[in-house]
Every structure is written in C-alpha cells, then in structure tokens.
Amino acid sequence: MKQFVHDNLNPFLGMAFNEKDEMLLLWKFCSRGTVQDIIYNDDVNLDSKFHAAFVRDITMGLEYLHVSPIGYHGSLTPWSCLIDRNWMVKLTDYGIAAPLEKWEKQGSISKESLKDNEDKSGASQSGSLLYQAPELVKNRETNRRRGAEQQWLKQTQNRRQAGDIYSFGMVMYEILFRSLPFPDSTSNEDIIGFIKDGSKTYKPAVQDRSAIHPDLAALLQDCWSENPEIRPSIRRVRLNTESYLKVKGSLVDQMMRMMEQYANNLEKLVQERTGMLEDANKRADKLLSQLLPSYVANELKLGRPVPPKTFKHASVMFSDIVGFTTICSSSTPIEVVTMLNAVYTGFDDVINRHEAYKVETIGDAYMVVSGIPIENGIRHLMHLSDVALEMMKFLQDFEVPHRKSQKIRIRLGLHTGSVAAGVVGLTAPRYCLFGDTVNMASRMESTGVPEMIQVSEPFKINLNQHYPEFKTELRGTVEIKGKGACNTYFLDKPPKTVSPNPM
C-alpha cells in the first residue's frame, strides 16, 4: 500500500503498535477535510463543476484500486473521500477492511477497538454499513465459504468490487443531492435492520429524477442493483459519468480552464475597453483642442506649464451681428441659441481651413486670431483676410432658421500688431489675448459698417505690401476711442489665389 502512487489515492504512511491496547493507522493529512464535510456545509455552493470533479476523482481512484494488487476499496464512504488543499478528492482507508476483519477473527484486535476507531472517525457502525452492498451485509460469512479456495478468492474480489460500485452509487448520490437516497423519515439503524434480516425490501432510489441527466439516474439504479453481477464495472461507471456530467479533468483543471477563459475574456474585454478609452480620449482631445489651441492643449496634457508670451506679429479679428438685440426681442431663447449655433458652426468650418484660432464667443461677438500661439511669419495677414471674406460669403446664403426670409448681417474689424497671450484660469482654463492690438481690432468692428470688413491702417499697409492681390478701399477718417481720428479701410475679395511678395 505504501508503494501505491496515484493522484486520487491518499498516501498510506504506516501502522503503529507501540501500545498494547492501541493500533494506529497513519495516512497523509488533507487540509480541506472530507467530502462529507463539504456536502453538508451549507456555506459551500456545490455547483456542477464540483459534482463533476468530485465524481471524476472518486472513479479514477477506484479504477486504480480495482486493477491494483489490492483489487478493491472495501469501505468507500463520504468520510473516506478526503479533499486536499487543491480541491482534489483522494480515497483513504482503502485495503484495510479485510485485514481488520482477519485480525479481529484471529483475536488480534477486538470489535470494541474497531468500534472505538469508528467513533473517533465520526462514523457510526450503522452509518458505515449503510454504504455496504446488501449481500455483504446479510451473508458475509456464508459467501466466504462457497467454492474452492482459489475460486473463493476470485469470487470474493469480484464481490468486493461490486460492493465498491454500490458504495460509489451512494456517495455519488450524496454529492449530487446532498442527502441519502432514502426517505428522511427512516433512521439509518432501521434501514440496516431491514437489509440484514431481509424482512422488507428496502432499496435506495433517486428521489428527484428531474434534477439530473436521465441516463445518470439509470446508472445510479444500476449501481444499486440487488444482483451484484449486473452492476457496471468501474470503467463503465467512469466513462458514463464523464459523459453525463461533462467531466473535464479535476476541479483544479476546471478552475484553471475557467481562469484561462476568464483571462481570455478579460483580455478581450480589456481590448474593447481600451478601444473605448482611446475613442473617449480622442473625443476629449478633440474637445480640448476646440477649447484651447492644439499646441497649448498638448503642453497641458503633458503637465508642462504654458507661460504667457508676447507675439510681435499677429492679426486679430472681431465680428458682431447687426441688430442682434432686435432679433432676440422677437425670438424665443431656443430660437436664438439655434440661430447662433448654426452661424458659429459655419464660421468654425471656415476657420478650420486656415491657420487661425477661435479665441472665444460672447453672445453675438466672435473673436479670431492668426499667428498665435504658433507663429506663422506674415501669413497671419493672408489667413485672417481669407477668414473674414469667407465668413461674409457664408452669410450670403445663410437664412435665420426660424425666419427663412431674414438674412444675418455682421460687421467685421481687423487689426495687426503685437499681442500678449496665455492660459488664464485653472478650473476652466481659457487661452486669452491681451494688448492694444486686441482693443484696436474691437474698435474696428464696433465702428464698422454692416456687411463690410473694416481694417486698420497698419493692417492695410502690411497686407498691401505682402499680399497686393487683396484690394482695400479707403473709408476715411473715423474717430476711435483712445486713438482719436484714424484712417480706416474696407477689405475686398482678391481676384486670384494669394501668395506673399518676396521680402
């Protein structure tokens, strides 16, 4: 027995007779207790994976014993099925039933010592007999005397194996249903009494066939057959239970497969979530780039400070809707918001085609800059001029959504010069422009003429110098707050594609 090595057999370590009135059998300790402990522990959820794994482990261990020199187990019960730390069932107490009976018959040990051993193991004598095949309980001594000695040995082993099958059926039923295959109203002692004297046919039965595979219920009844010769072999039992219970290895194997499936599903889920995160980041980046210049947004995302900076050459534009107050007074707030959204969406499309950045919108006021925060030489003159002209063209075909016959008219003002710019605020950071150039551009808009683009004299001079294709017309002298009388000009559309003059 010490030489037996199998995953589903608990190693036998030895025997001790150190004390005159004491015999010790030593087996390896299994930390999770017995199958019986698990079956009747309501805190343990015995699902189909536990059922399949426990049954598989027991059949594997029994099959090994049935082809081993021992040939059978002899005392299979739920408490002789131990569970190790890896949740693998290991059969114990195998091969000791016959030697104990022999030593008891020879007077080496007493029935009292056997009874004491049963009491210490937590199993009563009637409880152990409940798992024994009826023919072994009723006529054990009579059966041993039949035939010649060699024939008797063979028949005894065959009977023992058939008895193991009966015991296995009892244990498997308990694993599946967490109860014995007898009515609860009958005690174990009464059941054993009925079996011993044969006064009443008392067979185990599947109490709820609908709860398990019908072929598995039939297999249980075959295991409990009164005729031991027609009980199935352990090999057939193993193959059938593996098929009916869809056994796929030990509980650890199944848990490993579950973990692998979980890992695969998790990997797929992570990929999906990563894709969703990337999409969300892209949307967030797009939104951030609309609130702040792309260069500034990238610097802030990287945790880098964006210190204020003075740009020597930039152009600023303001626009304002003419008669906006009148339109608001005769429109609902929703209609006003819808109108502004349509107008500014068109303006945004224009800006996206050029090297320009929308700084902010306040009501009907729209502020645009070019040459900030990424300097572009003198191209800010060309780009902002194109933006202004294309905005005017966009409004030629635009109609107020809630007043189809009404057109939107705007004033546009442009100026060029040095500008200070930087990020202002922490909770809702904004990229803001400061300086006299901003004020002058605002004055160009506020003193302008509806449906005209008014530019300052510095803007006109620089534009004509570098982009003579743009046409400007002198408006005349205009009184500018804080500046006095200033010459201003109207910008007209260039006749062809613009390119800067060589410096």
C-alpha positions as CSV (number, residue, x, y, z in Angstrom):
1,M,0.0,0.0,0.0
2,K,2.9,2.4,0.7
3,Q,4.1,1.9,-2.9
4,F,0.8,3.0,-4.4
5,V,1.1,6.4,-6.1
6,H,-2.0,7.9,-7.7
7,D,-3.4,11.4,-7.8
8,N,-6.7,10.2,-6.3
9,L,-5.3,7.9,-3.6
10,N,-4.3,9.3,-0.2
11,P,-0.8,8.0,0.6
12,F,-0.7,5.3,3.3
13,L,2.2,6.2,5.7
14,G,2.2,3.2,8.0
15,M,0.9,1.4,11.1
16,A,2.0,1.6,14.8
17,F,1.6,-1.0,17.6
18,N,3.6,0.9,20.3
19,E,0.9,0.5,22.9
20,K,-0.5,-2.9,23.9
21,D,-4.1,-1.8,23.6
22,E,-3.7,0.6,20.7
23,M,-3.2,0.3,17.0
24,L,-2.7,3.3,14.8
25,L,-3.1,3.7,11.0
26,L,-1.3,6.7,9.6
27,W,-2.5,8.5,6.4
28,K,-1.4,11.8,4.9
29,F,-3.4,14.8,6.2
30,C,-5.8,16.6,3.8
31,S,-6.5,20.1,4.8
32,R,-10.0,20.5,3.4
33,G,-11.5,17.6,5.3
34,T,-13.8,15.0,3.8
35,V,-16.4,15.0,1.1
36,Q,-19.0,14.6,3.8
37,D,-17.8,17.8,5.4
38,I,-18.3,19.7,2.2
39,I,-21.6,18.0,1.2
40,Y,-23.3,19.1,4.4
41,N,-21.7,22.5,4.7
42,D,-24.4,25.0,3.6
43,D,-21.8,27.7,3.2
44,V,-20.3,25.8,0.2
45,N,-22.0,26.2,-3.1
46,L,-21.7,22.8,-4.8
47,D,-22.3,23.6,-8.5
48,S,-22.0,21.2,-11.4
49,K,-18.2,21.8,-11.6
50,F,-17.8,20.4,-8.0
51,H,-20.1,17.5,-8.8
52,A,-18.2,16.5,-11.9
53,A,-14.8,16.9,-10.4
54,F,-15.6,15.0,-7.2
55,V,-17.2,12.1,-9.1
56,R,-14.4,12.0,-11.5
57,D,-11.7,11.9,-8.8
58,I,-13.5,9.1,-6.9
59,T,-13.9,7.0,-10.1
60,M,-10.3,7.5,-11.1
61,G,-9.1,6.4,-7.6
62,L,-11.5,3.3,-7.6
63,E,-10.4,2.3,-11.1
64,Y,-6.8,2.3,-10.0
65,L,-7.6,0.2,-6.9
66,H,-9.6,-2.3,-9.0
67,V,-6.7,-3.1,-11.2
68,S,-4.1,-3.0,-8.3
69,P,-3.0,-6.0,-6.2
70,I,-5.5,-5.0,-3.6
71,G,-8.3,-5.2,-6.1
72,Y,-10.9,-3.1,-4.3
73,H,-11.5,-0.4,-1.7
74,G,-13.8,-2.2,0.7
75,S,-15.1,0.7,2.8
76,L,-16.0,3.6,0.5
77,T,-17.9,6.3,2.3
78,P,-18.1,10.1,2.1
79,W,-15.7,10.3,5.0
80,S,-13.2,8.1,3.3
81,C,-13.0,10.6,0.5
82,L,-10.6,13.3,1.6
83,I,-10.1,16.7,-0.1
84,D,-6.6,18.2,-0.3
85,R,-5.8,21.9,-0.5
86,N,-6.1,21.8,-4.3
87,W,-9.7,20.5,-4.0
88,M,-8.7,17.1,-5.3
89,V,-10.5,14.1,-3.8
90,K,-8.2,11.4,-2.5
91,L,-9.5,8.0,-1.4
92,T,-8.3,6.8,2.0
93,D,-9.0,3.7,4.3
94,Y,-8.6,1.5,1.2
95,G,-7.4,-2.1,1.6
96,I,-7.8,-2.2,5.4
97,A,-11.3,-3.7,5.7
98,A,-10.1,-7.3,5.0
99,P,-7.0,-7.2,7.2
100,L,-9.0,-5.7,10.1
101,E,-11.7,-8.4,9.8
102,K,-9.0,-11.1,9.6
103,W,-7.2,-9.7,12.7
104,E,-10.5,-9.4,14.5
105,K,-11.4,-13.0,13.6
106,Q,-7.9,-14.2,14.9
107,G,-8.4,-12.3,18.1
108,S,-5.6,-9.8,17.5
109,I,-8.0,-6.9,17.8
110,S,-11.4,-6.7,19.3
111,K,-14.7,-5.4,17.9
112,E,-14.6,-2.8,20.7
113,S,-11.4,-1.3,19.3
114,L,-12.9,-1.3,15.8
115,K,-16.0,0.5,17.2
116,D,-13.8,3.0,19.1
117,N,-12.0,3.7,15.9
118,E,-15.3,4.3,14.1
119,D,-16.4,6.6,16.9
120,K,-13.2,8.7,16.6
121,S,-13.6,9.0,12.9
122,G,-17.1,10.4,13.2
123,A,-18.7,7.4,11.5
124,S,-21.1,5.1,13.4
125,Q,-21.2,1.4,12.7
126,S,-24.7,1.7,11.2
127,G,-23.6,4.6,9.1
128,S,-20.7,2.6,7.6
129,L,-22.9,-0.4,6.9
130,L,-25.4,1.9,5.1
131,Y,-22.8,2.2,2.3
132,Q,-22.1,-1.5,2.1
133,A,-23.8,-3.7,-0.5
134,P,-26.8,-5.6,0.9
135,E,-25.2,-9.0,0.0
136,L,-22.1,-8.2,2.0
137,V,-24.2,-7.0,5.0
138,K,-26.5,-10.0,5.1
139,N,-24.4,-13.1,4.3
140,R,-20.8,-12.1,4.5
141,E,-19.6,-15.3,6.3
142,T,-21.8,-17.6,4.2
143,N,-20.5,-16.2,1.0
144,R,-16.9,-16.7,2.0
145,R,-17.3,-20.4,2.4
146,R,-18.6,-21.1,-1.1
147,G,-16.4,-23.0,-3.6
148,A,-12.7,-23.9,-3.7
149,E,-10.1,-21.7,-2.1
150,Q,-8.9,-20.1,-5.4
151,Q,-12.4,-19.7,-6.7
152,W,-13.4,-18.3,-3.4
153,L,-10.6,-15.7,-3.6
154,K,-11.6,-14.7,-7.1
155,Q,-15.3,-14.5,-6.2
156,T,-14.6,-12.5,-3.1
157,Q,-12.6,-9.9,-5.0
158,N,-15.4,-9.7,-7.6
159,R,-18.0,-9.3,-4.9
160,R,-15.8,-6.6,-3.2
161,Q,-15.5,-4.7,-6.5
162,A,-19.3,-4.9,-7.0
163,G,-19.7,-3.7,-3.4
164,D,-17.5,-0.7,-4.2
165,I,-19.8,0.1,-7.1
166,Y,-22.8,0.0,-4.7
167,S,-20.9,2.3,-2.3
168,F,-19.9,4.6,-5.1
169,G,-23.6,5.0,-6.1
170,M,-24.4,6.0,-2.5
171,V,-21.6,8.5,-2.4
172,M,-22.3,10.0,-5.8
173,Y,-26.0,10.4,-4.9
174,E,-25.0,12.4,-1.8
175,I,-22.6,14.6,-3.9
176,L,-25.4,15.4,-6.4
177,F,-28.3,15.8,-3.9
178,R,-26.6,16.5,-0.5
179,S,-28.7,13.8,1.1
180,L,-29.0,10.0,1.3
181,P,-31.2,8.1,-1.3
182,F,-33.7,7.1,1.3
183,P,-36.7,8.9,2.8
184,D,-35.8,11.3,5.6
185,S,-38.4,9.7,7.9
186,T,-36.4,6.4,8.2
187,S,-33.4,6.2,10.5
188,N,-30.1,4.6,9.5
189,E,-30.4,1.8,12.1
190,D,-33.9,0.9,10.7
191,I,-32.6,0.8,7.2
192,I,-29.7,-1.5,8.2
193,G,-32.1,-3.7,10.1
194,F,-34.3,-4.1,7.1
195,I,-31.4,-5.0,4.9
196,K,-29.9,-7.6,7.4
197,D,-33.0,-9.7,8.1
198,G,-34.4,-9.3,4.6
199,S,-37.9,-8.8,6.1
200,K,-38.5,-5.8,4.0
201,T,-37.2,-4.9,0.6
202,Y,-35.5,-1.5,1.1
203,K,-33.6,-0.2,-1.8
204,P,-32.1,3.2,-2.4
205,A,-33.8,5.2,-5.1
206,V,-33.4,8.5,-7.0
207,Q,-35.8,10.8,-5.2
208,D,-35.8,13.6,-7.9
209,R,-35.0,12.3,-11.4
210,S,-35.7,15.6,-13.0
211,A,-32.7,17.2,-11.3
212,I,-30.1,15.1,-13.1
213,H,-29.5,13.5,-16.5
214,P,-31.9,10.6,-17.1
215,D,-29.1,8.3,-18.1
216,L,-27.2,9.3,-14.9
217,A,-30.3,8.3,-12.8
218,A,-30.4,5.0,-14.6
219,L,-26.7,4.5,-13.9
220,L,-27.3,5.1,-10.2
221,Q,-30.1,2.4,-10.1
222,D,-27.7,0.0,-11.9
223,C,-25.1,0.7,-9.2
224,W,-27.7,-0.3,-6.5
225,S,-28.8,-3.4,-8.3
226,E,-29.6,-6.3,-5.9
227,N,-27.7,-8.6,-8.2
228,P,-24.0,-7.7,-7.9
229,E,-23.2,-9.5,-11.2
230,I,-25.2,-6.9,-13.3
231,R,-23.7,-3.9,-11.6
232,P,-21.5,-1.9,-14.0
233,S,-17.7,-2.1,-13.8
234,I,-15.8,0.9,-12.5
235,R,-14.5,1.6,-16.0
236,R,-18.0,1.8,-17.4
237,V,-19.1,4.0,-14.5
238,R,-16.2,6.4,-15.1
239,L,-16.8,6.7,-18.8
240,N,-20.6,7.2,-18.3
241,T,-20.2,9.7,-15.5
242,E,-17.6,11.7,-17.5
243,S,-20.1,11.8,-20.4
244,Y,-23.2,12.6,-18.4
245,L,-21.6,15.1,-16.1
246,K,-19.4,16.5,-18.9
247,V,-16.2,16.0,-16.8
248,K,-13.2,17.9,-18.0
249,G,-10.5,17.0,-15.5
250,S,-10.1,17.6,-11.8
251,L,-11.6,20.7,-10.1
252,V,-8.2,22.4,-10.3
253,D,-8.1,21.6,-14.0
254,Q,-11.6,23.0,-14.5
255,M,-10.7,26.1,-12.4
256,M,-7.6,26.6,-14.4
257,R,-9.7,26.4,-17.6
258,M,-12.1,28.8,-16.1
259,M,-9.3,31.1,-15.2
260,E,-7.9,30.8,-18.8
261,Q,-11.3,31.5,-20.2
262,Y,-11.7,34.4,-17.8
263,A,-8.3,35.7,-18.8
264,N,-9.2,35.4,-22.5
265,N,-12.5,37.1,-21.9
266,L,-10.7,39.7,-19.7
267,E,-8.1,40.3,-22.4
268,K,-10.9,40.7,-25.0
269,L,-12.8,43.0,-22.6
270,V,-9.6,45.0,-21.9
271,Q,-9.1,45.4,-25.7
272,E,-12.7,46.6,-26.1
273,R,-12.4,48.9,-23.1
274,T,-9.0,50.1,-24.3
275,G,-10.6,50.9,-27.7
276,M,-13.4,52.7,-25.9
277,L,-10.9,54.6,-23.8
278,E,-8.9,55.5,-26.9
279,D,-12.1,56.8,-28.6
280,A,-13.0,58.7,-25.4
281,N,-9.5,60.2,-25.3
282,K,-9.8,61.2,-28.9
283,R,-13.1,62.8,-28.3
284,A,-11.7,64.5,-25.2
285,D,-8.6,65.6,-27.1
286,K,-10.8,67.0,-29.9
287,L,-13.0,68.9,-27.4
288,L,-9.9,70.2,-25.6
289,S,-8.4,71.3,-28.9
290,Q,-11.6,73.2,-29.6
291,L,-11.4,75.0,-26.2
292,L,-7.6,75.6,-26.4
293,P,-5.1,75.8,-29.2
294,S,-3.7,72.3,-30.1
295,Y,-0.2,73.3,-29.1
296,V,-1.4,74.6,-25.7
297,A,-3.7,71.6,-25.1
298,N,-0.8,69.2,-25.8
299,E,1.5,71.0,-23.4
300,L,-1.1,71.0,-20.6
301,K,-1.8,67.3,-21.1
302,L,1.9,66.6,-20.7
303,G,1.9,68.5,-17.5
304,R,4.1,71.3,-18.9
305,P,3.4,74.9,-18.0
306,V,2.4,77.3,-20.7
307,P,3.8,80.7,-19.6
308,P,2.4,83.9,-21.1
309,K,4.1,85.1,-24.2
310,T,4.3,88.2,-26.3
311,F,3.9,87.7,-30.1
312,K,5.3,90.6,-32.1
313,H,3.4,89.8,-35.2
314,A,-0.3,88.6,-35.2
315,S,-3.6,89.6,-36.5
316,V,-6.9,89.8,-34.6
317,M,-10.5,89.9,-35.9
318,F,-13.8,90.7,-34.2
319,S,-17.3,90.1,-35.7
320,D,-20.7,91.2,-34.4
321,I,-24.2,90.5,-35.6
322,V,-26.0,93.7,-36.6
323,G,-29.4,94.1,-34.9
324,F,-28.9,91.1,-32.6
325,T,-30.8,92.7,-29.8
326,T,-33.8,93.2,-32.1
327,I,-33.7,89.6,-33.3
328,C,-33.5,88.4,-29.6
329,S,-36.5,90.5,-28.6
330,S,-38.7,88.8,-31.2
331,S,-37.4,85.3,-30.8
332,T,-37.5,82.6,-28.1
333,P,-34.3,81.7,-26.3
334,I,-34.2,78.4,-28.0
335,E,-34.5,80.0,-31.4
336,V,-31.7,82.4,-30.6
337,V,-29.4,79.6,-29.4
338,T,-30.3,77.5,-32.6
339,M,-29.5,80.5,-34.8
340,L,-26.2,81.3,-33.1
341,N,-25.2,77.6,-33.3
342,A,-25.8,77.5,-37.0
343,V,-23.9,80.7,-37.6
344,Y,-20.9,79.8,-35.5
345,T,-20.8,76.3,-36.9
346,G,-20.3,77.8,-40.3
347,F,-17.7,80.2,-39.0
348,D,-15.9,77.3,-37.3
349,D,-15.7,75.4,-40.6
350,V,-14.1,78.5,-42.3
351,I,-11.5,78.8,-39.5
352,N,-10.6,75.1,-39.7
353,R,-9.5,75.7,-43.3
354,H,-6.9,78.3,-42.3
355,E,-4.1,79.0,-39.8
356,A,-6.5,80.7,-37.4
357,Y,-7.9,80.0,-33.9
358,K,-11.2,81.0,-32.5
359,V,-10.4,82.6,-29.2
360,E,-14.0,82.9,-27.8
361,T,-17.6,83.8,-28.5
362,I,-19.5,86.1,-26.2
363,G,-23.2,86.4,-27.2
364,D,-23.1,87.5,-30.8
365,A,-19.4,88.6,-30.7
366,Y,-16.9,86.3,-32.3
367,M,-13.1,86.7,-31.9
368,V,-10.4,85.1,-34.1
369,V,-6.6,85.3,-34.2
370,S,-3.9,84.2,-36.6
371,G,-0.2,83.9,-35.8
372,I,-0.9,82.7,-32.2
373,P,0.1,80.5,-30.5
374,I,2.1,79.1,-33.4
375,E,3.8,81.9,-35.2
376,N,3.4,81.9,-39.0
377,G,5.6,84.8,-40.2
378,I,3.5,87.2,-42.2
379,R,0.9,84.6,-43.2
380,H,-1.5,85.8,-40.4
381,L,-2.4,88.7,-42.7
382,M,-3.5,86.5,-45.5
383,H,-5.2,83.8,-43.4
384,L,-7.3,86.3,-41.4
385,S,-8.3,88.2,-44.5
386,D,-9.4,85.0,-46.1
387,V,-11.4,84.1,-43.0
388,A,-13.2,87.4,-43.0
389,L,-14.1,87.2,-46.7
390,E,-15.3,83.6,-46.4
391,M,-17.4,84.4,-43.4
392,M,-19.1,87.1,-45.5
393,K,-19.6,84.7,-48.3
394,F,-21.1,82.1,-46.0
395,L,-23.7,84.6,-44.7
396,Q,-24.8,85.4,-48.2
397,D,-26.6,82.1,-48.5
398,F,-27.5,81.8,-44.8
399,E,-31.1,82.2,-43.6
400,V,-32.3,82.6,-40.0
401,P,-33.7,79.1,-39.1
402,H,-36.9,80.4,-37.6
403,R,-37.2,83.2,-40.2
404,K,-36.4,81.9,-43.6
405,S,-36.7,85.2,-45.4
406,Q,-34.4,87.1,-43.0
407,K,-30.6,87.3,-43.6
408,I,-27.9,87.8,-41.0
409,R,-25.7,90.8,-41.3
410,I,-22.4,91.3,-39.5
411,R,-19.6,93.8,-39.0
412,L,-16.0,92.7,-39.2
413,G,-13.0,94.5,-37.8
414,L,-9.3,93.5,-38.3
415,H,-6.0,94.9,-36.9
416,T,-2.4,93.6,-36.7
417,G,0.4,94.2,-34.2
418,S,1.9,92.7,-31.1
419,V,-0.3,90.6,-28.7
420,A,0.3,89.0,-25.3
421,A,-1.3,85.6,-24.8
422,G,-1.6,83.0,-22.1
423,V,-3.7,80.5,-20.3
424,V,-6.0,82.1,-17.7
425,G,-7.8,80.1,-15.0
426,L,-7.5,76.6,-13.5
427,T,-10.9,75.1,-13.2
428,A,-12.0,76.2,-16.7
429,P,-8.7,77.4,-18.4
430,R,-9.1,79.7,-21.3
431,Y,-6.5,81.0,-23.8
432,C,-6.8,84.8,-23.7
433,L,-5.3,87.7,-25.7
434,F,-4.3,91.0,-24.2
435,G,-2.9,94.3,-25.5
436,D,-3.6,97.3,-27.6
437,T,-3.9,95.2,-30.8
438,V,-6.9,93.4,-29.3
439,N,-8.6,96.7,-28.3
440,M,-7.9,98.2,-31.8
441,A,-9.4,95.2,-33.5
442,S,-12.5,95.5,-31.3
443,R,-12.8,99.2,-32.3
444,M,-12.6,98.3,-36.0
445,E,-15.6,96.1,-35.5
446,S,-17.7,98.4,-33.3
447,T,-17.1,101.4,-35.7
448,G,-17.6,99.4,-38.8
449,V,-20.4,99.3,-41.4
450,P,-22.8,96.3,-41.7
451,E,-21.7,93.7,-44.3
452,M,-18.3,95.3,-44.6
453,I,-14.8,94.3,-43.4
454,Q,-13.1,97.3,-41.8
455,V,-9.3,97.1,-41.3
456,S,-6.9,99.5,-39.6
457,E,-4.2,101.4,-41.5
458,P,-1.4,99.2,-40.2
459,F,-3.2,96.1,-41.3
460,K,-3.9,97.7,-44.8
461,I,-0.2,98.7,-45.2
462,N,1.2,95.3,-44.3
463,L,-1.4,93.4,-46.3
464,N,-0.8,95.5,-49.5
465,Q,2.9,95.2,-49.1
466,H,3.0,91.4,-48.8
467,Y,-0.3,90.4,-50.5
468,P,-1.1,93.1,-53.1
469,E,-3.8,90.8,-54.6
470,F,-6.1,91.8,-51.7
471,K,-7.9,95.0,-52.6
472,T,-8.6,97.7,-50.0
473,E,-10.6,100.9,-50.2
474,L,-10.2,103.9,-48.1
475,R,-13.2,104.6,-45.9
476,G,-12.0,107.8,-44.5
477,T,-11.3,109.2,-41.1
478,V,-13.0,107.5,-38.1
479,E,-13.0,108.7,-34.5
480,I,-11.5,105.8,-32.5
481,K,-11.9,105.8,-28.7
482,G,-8.5,106.3,-27.1
483,K,-6.8,106.9,-30.5
484,G,-8.5,109.9,-31.9
485,A,-9.1,110.3,-35.7
486,C,-7.7,107.3,-37.7
487,N,-7.8,106.3,-41.3
488,T,-9.6,103.0,-41.9
489,Y,-10.2,100.9,-44.9
490,F,-12.6,98.3,-46.3
491,L,-11.2,94.9,-47.4
492,D,-12.4,93.4,-50.7
493,K,-12.1,89.9,-52.2
494,P,-8.8,89.2,-54.1
495,P,-9.2,88.2,-57.7
496,K,-6.9,85.2,-57.6
497,T,-5.0,82.8,-55.3
498,V,-2.9,84.8,-52.8
499,S,0.9,84.3,-52.4
500,P,3.2,86.6,-50.4
501,N,5.5,89.0,-52.1
502,P,9.2,88.1,-51.7
503,M,10.8,90.1,-48.9
